Amino acid sequence: MVRIRLRRVGSTKQPSYRLVAADREHPRDGRFLEILGFYNPRTQPATIELEEARIYDWMSKGAQPSESVAKIFRTAGLLDRFARFKAGESVETLAAEAAAAQQARQPNPRTSEATPGGKKQSGKSA
C-alpha cells in the first residue's frame, strides 16, 4: 500500500519535511516513489508547498495520507479540492485555485528561531 507521508530533512534541531509517496513498509527516511511537496513548520506561518496535480493522481490510485499529512492537507484546503476533483472538476481549475491560496498564505522568510526577541539577555545591566 502506498502512503503519502513526511520525510524528515534538514540539519540537527532544524527540521523541515518533504511530502513523499512511499510504500508503507519502507522506513521514514528510506526509499520513496516521488516527492510531492515541502513543509517547513519553523516559519511563521508554516511554509506549505504542494504539487496538487500529482497528489490528486496518487490519491485517485489509492494512496492514503498519514495523519500528519492529512492535517497539512486540511490546512492547505487540499482535501476539499480533492473531493471536487472526484466529482469531476478539472485539474487545471483546481491547480489555479491552489496557487492563489498559496500566494495568500505567503510566509515570512524568517524562521521562528531567528526572531529578534528570541535572544537571551545576560544578567549584567549596562
C-alpha positions as CSV (number, residue, x, y, z in Angstrom):
1,M,0.0,0.0,0.0
2,V,1.3,3.5,-0.9
3,R,1.2,6.2,1.8
4,I,1.7,9.9,1.4
5,R,3.8,10.8,4.4
6,L,6.5,13.1,5.7
7,R,10.2,12.5,5.2
8,R,12.5,14.5,7.6
9,V,15.2,16.6,6.0
10,G,17.4,19.4,7.4
11,S,20.1,19.6,10.0
12,T,20.0,18.7,13.7
13,K,17.3,20.6,15.6
14,Q,16.3,22.4,12.3
15,P,13.8,20.0,10.8
16,S,11.8,20.5,7.6
17,Y,9.9,17.9,5.8
18,R,9.2,16.6,2.3
19,L,5.9,15.1,1.5
20,V,6.6,11.8,-0.4
21,A,4.7,8.9,-1.8
22,A,6.3,5.8,-0.3
23,D,5.5,2.2,0.2
24,R,4.1,1.5,3.6
25,E,6.8,-0.9,4.6
26,H,9.8,1.4,3.9
27,P,11.3,3.4,6.8
28,R,10.6,7.1,7.4
29,D,13.7,8.4,5.7
30,G,14.1,5.4,3.4
31,R,13.1,4.7,-0.2
32,F,10.2,6.6,-1.7
33,L,8.4,6.8,-5.0
34,E,8.0,10.5,-5.6
35,I,8.4,13.9,-3.9
36,L,5.0,15.6,-3.7
37,G,5.7,18.7,-1.7
38,F,7.5,20.5,1.1
39,Y,6.6,21.5,4.6
40,N,8.6,23.8,7.0
41,P,6.9,24.2,10.4
42,R,9.7,26.6,11.6
43,T,8.4,29.6,9.7
44,Q,5.5,31.8,11.0
45,P,3.1,30.7,9.5
46,A,4.4,27.3,8.4
47,T,5.5,27.0,4.7
48,I,3.5,24.5,2.7
49,E,4.2,23.8,-0.9
50,L,2.3,21.1,-2.6
51,E,2.2,19.6,-6.1
52,E,-1.6,19.2,-6.1
53,A,-2.0,17.6,-9.5
54,R,0.5,14.8,-8.6
55,I,-1.2,14.4,-5.2
56,Y,-4.6,14.0,-6.8
57,D,-3.1,11.4,-9.2
58,W,-1.7,9.3,-6.3
59,M,-4.8,9.6,-4.2
60,S,-7.0,8.6,-7.1
61,K,-4.8,5.5,-7.4
62,G,-5.5,4.6,-3.8
63,A,-2.6,6.2,-1.9
64,Q,-3.6,7.1,1.7
65,P,-2.2,10.2,3.6
66,S,-0.8,9.7,7.0
67,E,-2.4,11.5,10.0
68,S,0.1,14.4,10.0
69,V,-0.1,14.8,6.2
70,A,-3.9,14.8,6.4
71,K,-3.7,17.7,8.8
72,I,-1.4,19.6,6.4
73,F,-3.8,18.9,3.6
74,R,-6.7,20.3,5.7
75,T,-4.7,23.4,6.4
76,A,-4.0,23.9,2.7
77,G,-7.6,23.1,1.7
78,L,-6.5,20.2,-0.5
79,L,-9.0,17.7,0.8
80,D,-11.9,19.9,-0.2
81,R,-10.4,20.4,-3.7
82,F,-9.8,16.7,-4.0
83,A,-13.5,16.0,-3.3
84,R,-14.3,18.4,-6.1
85,F,-11.8,16.6,-8.3
86,K,-13.5,13.3,-7.7
87,A,-16.8,15.0,-8.5
88,G,-15.5,15.8,-12.0
89,E,-13.9,19.3,-11.8
90,S,-10.9,19.9,-13.9
91,V,-7.3,19.7,-12.5
92,E,-6.3,23.0,-14.2
93,T,-9.1,24.9,-12.4
94,L,-8.2,23.4,-9.0
95,A,-4.5,24.0,-9.6
96,A,-5.1,27.6,-10.3
97,E,-7.2,27.9,-7.1
98,A,-4.5,26.2,-5.1
99,A,-1.8,28.6,-6.5
100,A,-4.0,31.6,-5.4
101,A,-4.4,30.1,-2.0
102,Q,-0.7,29.5,-1.6
103,Q,0.0,33.2,-2.5
104,A,-2.5,34.2,0.1
105,R,-0.6,32.4,2.9
106,Q,2.9,33.5,1.8
107,P,5.1,33.1,4.9
108,N,7.7,35.4,6.4
109,P,11.1,34.0,5.3
110,R,12.4,34.2,8.8
111,T,12.3,31.1,10.9
112,S,10.8,31.1,14.4
113,E,14.3,30.8,15.9
114,A,15.5,33.8,14.1
115,T,13.1,36.3,15.6
116,P,14.7,39.3,17.3
117,G,13.1,38.6,20.7
118,G,14.4,35.1,20.8
119,K,17.9,36.0,22.1
120,K,18.7,35.6,25.8
121,Q,19.7,38.6,27.8
122,S,22.7,38.4,30.1
123,G,22.4,39.2,33.8
124,K,24.6,42.3,33.6
125,S,23.0,45.7,33.3
126,A,24.5,48.5,31.2
